[in-house]
Amino acid sequence: MSSYRSEFQRSIQHPEAFWAEQAERLPWVAPPTRILEYDEQGHARWYADGELNLCHAALDHHIEQGRGEQAALLWDSPVSGGKLRLSYAELRDRVARFAGALRDLGVEQGDRVVIYLPMVPEAPIAMLACARLGAVHSVVFGGFAPHELAVRIEDAEPKVVVAASCGIEVDRVLPYPPIVRAALEQSAHRPEACVILQREQCLAELGEDEHDWATLEAAAAPADCVPVKATDPLYVLYTSGTTGKPKGVVRDTGGYGVALHYSMEAVYDMAPGEVFFSASDVGWVVGHSYIVYGPLLRGCTTVVYEGKPVRTPDAEGDAGRAGGRPLVADRNRLAHRRQSAGGGADAGQGGLGHGAGAGLRRTHPRSQRPRRAVAGAGQRDDQAAVAAGLPVRYLARSRALPGGLHGGLSGLLPDRRRGLSRRGRLPVHHGAHR
């Protein structure tokens, strides 16, 4: 890859050519020829005539390239004592079967599915299953109170809600079905079905329109990938609501996928087969981008960690290791990386100097750095830069990233936010401008 300065200049001076080149690295059903257009509201529309399926790009494509036995997901749960390794082939098979289960419940392209799960393998499985069908997932942070869940259900109008029987909060078990039922009582919209993932720590008694995940998955036929337009929505994720009513942020499929794939190499210097650990949660946008879609699009192994940095048994030992090798670098080494990259002491706070990316490359050529890597990911891009020692903020200022990445990585495609008023509802229709 070229130096940071030349990469930046190309993206600014020739954005369509630059992002057309990046788009070629994803497997498209119909490669785009119209790279960048603007709608009647002046919003950028990336790859408007392209078609793809992001689940195929994240899973099936790697299997077709002969890497089906490579680890795709490592789950580590010190709070439950559970561990799991899923290869790309195993993860694809589970995703395809659960997509078939959702299809059997009536979920089709453009439908919404609310996902209310803790950090278990089934969380990314449910997200990818929605993407496989062309459905729009909306993940709600596990453990949110009934009212917070209710306003999101009422706005998104999901056909199905997917939840677990419980979450584990370090030293206590939190049953989820009572929260879901209370939320549905408060919501003006009622989904057609709820799917409950039973966990042994707290088995739930299923009620009306509630279905057992394992039973549905076992009975379902695998679903194929449904091609969608690049401008079709992949997911809607709601803001916290701390500054007002929660607002739904809609992510397009094509631009988001291209930008994420690019960032995994340009920002995090990840290669296929390497292990990537983002210390976030799938309930947040960082978890969407850098636990689920980003690492898998790049062909990496992603770590799903159920625990917290405090009050979790052996948090450092369990969360920081995969395959017996340490993943988490200490702050001193990360600070040295930032200074060696030309960023100085204020790197990660927007103070990286010109040529920082090139400096990082020179200091840490691929042949010398560990084959297992880590990226800490906070809820803001400056926090992510501090944690990972990488020029996230500086790269973000190019304003040339499609896909509406989190924080400052929004580029030419602004977030399209939806309030929770009746006027602000989706529905989301295939190919529609929202």
C-alpha positions, -999 to +999 in steps of 0.1 A: +000+000+000+012+035-008+023+061+018-003+079+038+002+112+020-002+098-015-032+077-003-049+108+012-043+129-019-057+102-043-088+099-022-094+137-021-085+145-057-100+114-074-125+100-050-145+081-076-115+064-090-100+057-056-132+041-042-138+022-074-105+006-069-113-003-033-147-017-043-129-042-066-116-060-036-151-071-025-170-099-043-200-084-060-229-101-076-231-071-100-200-049-099-209-012-097-203+012-126-219+043-110-195+049-081-207+081-066-240+100-071-260+124-050-297+122-043-322+150-043-312+159-007-275+161-015-266+129+002-239+108-014-250+074-028-221+050-033-221+022-059-258+028-068-260+002-095-240-025-076-254-056-060-238-078-034-245-097-002-223-088+028-228-122+045-215-138+013-185-114+013-178-121+050-182-159+050-189-177+018-163-159-002-135-170+021-147-206+019-147-204-019-111-192-016-102-224+002-100-211+038-131-227+052-112-244+080-096-212+092-110-199+125-135-172+119-147-166+155-133-173+189-157-169+218-144-165+253-167-161+283-150-161+317-184-151+333-199-184+321-168-205+317-176-211+280-153-211+250-160-219+214-141-219+181-160-217+148-143-220+115-155-201+085-173-232+072-189-238+106-199-202+111-214-201+076-234-232+082-249-219+114-256-186+099-273-202+069-295-224+091-305-196+113-313-175+083-335-204+072-352-203+106-359-166+102-372-172+067-396-198+081-409-172+105-417-150+075-386-127+075-380-114+040-357-089+023-363-054+038-379-067+070-365-056+103-353-079+131-344-066+166-316-085+182-314-084+220-285-107+230-254-107+252-219-113+238-225-149+227-217-164+193-253-162+184-252-124+183-230-122+152-248-153+139-281-135+141-267-103+125-251-122+096-283-143+091-303-111+086-277-098+061-279-132+043-316-127+038-314-090+029-332-082+062-323-052+083-310-060+118-313-036+147-292-047+177-302-034+211-276-036+239-283-067+261-297-057+294-313-024+283-344-016+304-379-024+290-387+012+281-355+016+261-361-017+242-398-007+237-391+026+219-367+009+196-391-019+188-419+006+182-397+026+158-381-002+139-413-023+136-395-057+135-411-088+122-391-109+147-373-102+180-343-124+189-334-126+225-316-148+250-329-164+281-304-144+302-273-123+303-246-126+329-235-095+347-203-107+363-218-119+396-255-122+387-277-136+361-302-113+344-332-129+328-341-113+294-376-126+286-393-106+313-377-075+299-388-083+264-423-090+275-425-058+294-412-039+264-438-054+241-465-044+265-453-008+262-448-008+224-475+000+199-459-025+176-459-062+183-436-085+163-450-117+148-426-139+167-398-139+193-369-163+192-353-172+226-317-186+228-318-208+259-287-205+281-281-231+309-276-204+335-313-195+333-338-215+312-369-196+301-404-209+300-416-200+265-448-181+261-471-172+232-453-166+199-420-174+215-398-201+199-367-219+210-336-210+189-321-245+189-353-261+178-358-237+149-322-239+137-322-277+138-354-279+117-345-252+091-331-257+057-300-235+050-308-202+033-289-189+003-276-153+001-300-128-013-284-101-035-292-066-024-285-032-039-254-014-025-276+014-014-300-009+005-298-008+043-277-033+062-288-023+097-303+005+118-286+012+152-301+037+176-283+064+195-283+062+233-310+088+238-290+107+265-294+139+245-330+134+235-350+107+219-329+078+204-323+082+167-319+054+142-287+055+122-291+036+089-260+020+072-260+013+035-246-021+025-221-014-003-203+017+009-201+004+045-186-029+034-160-013+011-150+012+037-147-014+065-126-037+043-103-008+034-100+003+070-090-032+082-058-029+061-052+008+059-059+017+096-053-016+114-028-033+091-046-066+093-041-095+069-063-125+063-058-152+089-047-128+117-067-125+150-085-092+157-098-084+191-121-053+195-129-047+232-164-035+225-199-050+224-221-058+194-248-036+209-226-006+200-215+006+165-179-003+171-190-039+177-209-039+144-179-027+125-150-042+143-162-074+160-185-086+132-183-071+097-148-056+095-127-086+106-148-111+087-148-091+055-110-090+057-108-128+064-095-124+099-104-143+131-125-122+154-127-125+192-161-123+209-155-117+246-183-120+272-170-102+302-158-068+315-124-053+321-131-053+358-147-078+382-143-106+356-124-138+365-089-136+349-100-108+326-065-100+314-055-136+309-087-148+291-095-117+270-059-111+261-051-146+247-061-165+217-043-197+206-020-194+236-004-161+224-010-126+240-032-103+220-033-071+240-003-049+238+006-027+268+001+011+268+039+018+268+044-002+236+014+015+220+026+049+230+060+040+214+042+030+182+025+063+180+056+083+186+076+061+161+048+068+136+055+105+137+025+113+159+042+126+190+027+125+225-007+137+214-013+110+188-048+098+188-061+132+198-061+145+163-024+155+164-008+130+141+016+147+117+016+143+079+030+111+067+020+093+099+007+062+081+040+059+062+059+062+094+039+035+110+046+013+080+083+019+082+085+013+119+064-019+118+068-037+085+045-067+082+075-091+082+085-080+117+053-075+136+033-102+154+010-123+134-017-118+160-029-083+164-052-063+186-072-031+182-089-016+212-121+001+202-139+027+223-171+044+214-154+073+198-127+073+171-102+092+193-105+066+220-100+039+194-068+057+182-054+060+217-061+023+224-047+010+191-019+035+186-031+041+150-040+073+131-077+069+131-086+105+137-062+117+111-074+093+085-110+102+093-104+138+083-100+129+046-138+129+045-135+104+016-148+072+032-180+058+019-203+038+040-208+060+070-183+044+094-185+052+131-175+085+146-154+106+123-151+080+097-182+091+079-167+105+048-189+117+020-219+096+032-235+114+062-254+095+088-291+095+081-308+096+115-344+088+123-362+101+153-388+081+171-418+101+160-444+086+138-430+107+109-395+093+115-404+056+110-387+034+085-402+013+066-373+003+045-381-008+010-358-025-014-338+001-033-356+030-017-340+063-008-345+068+029 
